[in-house]
Amino acid sequence: MYKLLEHEADVGITASGKTWEEAFSEGAAAMLSIMAEPSKVAAKEEIRIQVNAGDKAALFVEFLNEILFIRDAKGLLLKKFDVTIKGNALAGKAFGEKLDQKKHGTKIEVKAATYAGLKAWEEKGVKHVQCVLDV
């Protein structure tokens, strides 16, 4: 489950899950929903993904920025994630397809995930992550 947050110039996201992996994947889904129509993106191509950071919150930003780097460098929109988080490291696979503006109904360009409004916390067994996206 994810939701978009009000922000003056950018877009804030918050995401939740039973595990950190689920919360991070939901955060990636929130970001994808800003950029394109998620239902039109197929999980056809597989790519390895790996990021490290000093803490869970920073790891979330690094994860989202790696997704954006892959979009820019390889032209892939990523939709599905099979990742493992151990400590402050994330590794695994991501799935998506080549960006096609006609097919995917591209919306807003997300430039970067930022440290603004950044939080990662656990409450009643549910993991939550939050940040602001620079659009």
N, C-alpha and C positions, 0 to 999 in steps of 0.2 A: 504494500500500500504506500502511495506517495501523494503529496500535494504540493501545489505551487504557492509560494508566499508573495505577498505584496512587497514591492520595493520601488523606490523612486525612479531609478533609471535602469536597473538590471532585473534579474529574476531570481528569487530565492526558491530553494527546494528543500524539502525535508522528506525523509524516507524511513521506513521502519521494517523490521523483520524479526523472526524468531532467532536468527543467527546474524552475525556480522556480514556474512556472505550474502544473505538475503537482503539485508538493509542496503548494502552497497549496490546490489543488482537493481533494487527498486529505485535507488538514486540515479543510476544510469538510465533506467526506463523513464524517469522524470525528465532527464536532460534530453533524451531522444524525442520525447513528446513535444518539446519546445522546438526542435529542429526539423522534424518530419512527422508524417503519419505512421506511428509504430505498426499498425496493422498491415501496412503496405511494404514493410521491410522483412525480407526472408532471411532465415539463418542458414544460408547456403555455404559461405566460406568460413573456414576456421583459421584463427590466428592466435599465437601464444601471447600472453600478457603477463607482465611481472613488474611490480612497483614496490618500493620500500619507503618508509618515512619514520619520523621520530615518535609518532603516536597515532592512534586510530583516526582522529580527526584529520590530521595531515595526510594520512594514508588515503582517506576518502577523496581529498582534493587531488592527490597524485593520480589516483585511479581514474577520476573523471578527466583529468588533463591528458592522461595516456590515451583514453578513448578519443579525445579531440585530436591528439597528435596522429593517431592511426587514420582518422577521417581525413585529415589534411595531407598526410604523407602517402597514404595508400588508396585514398578515395573510398574507404569503406565506412558504412554506417553499421554500428554494432548493436545487436538487439538482445542476444542471449549470452549468459556468462556461466561458465563452469569453473569457478575459482575457489581457492582455499586461502583463508587468512590465518597465518600463524604469527602471533605477536603483532608486530607492525610491518609485516610483509604479506603481499598478496601475489599469488601465482596461479596460473591455470590457462584456460582457453576462453576465447570469445568468438562469437559467431555473428555473421551479418552478410551484407552484400554490397556490391559497388553502388555508390551514390548515383541515383538517376533522378534528376529534378522533376521530370515529368511523372515518373512512377511514384515517387515518395512524397510528392506534394510538399517540397521543402518550405519551411516557414521562416523562422528567425535563426540567424547565424549566432551560435554560441562561440565566443572567442576563447573563454577560459573559465575554469572553476577558480574561485578566489577564497581567501581566508576570511573575508567579511562574513559575519554571522556564523562562523564555523563552530560546530559543536558535534560531539559524538558522546552519547550517553546511553546508559541502560536503566530501564525503569520497569519494575515488576516482571523481569525476565525478558522484556522486549528491548532490542537494540535499536537506537535511533541515530541518524546522521543528518546534518543540515549544513548548507552553505549557500552563498550567493554566486550566481553565474553572470559573468560579464558578457552582455549581448550587444 
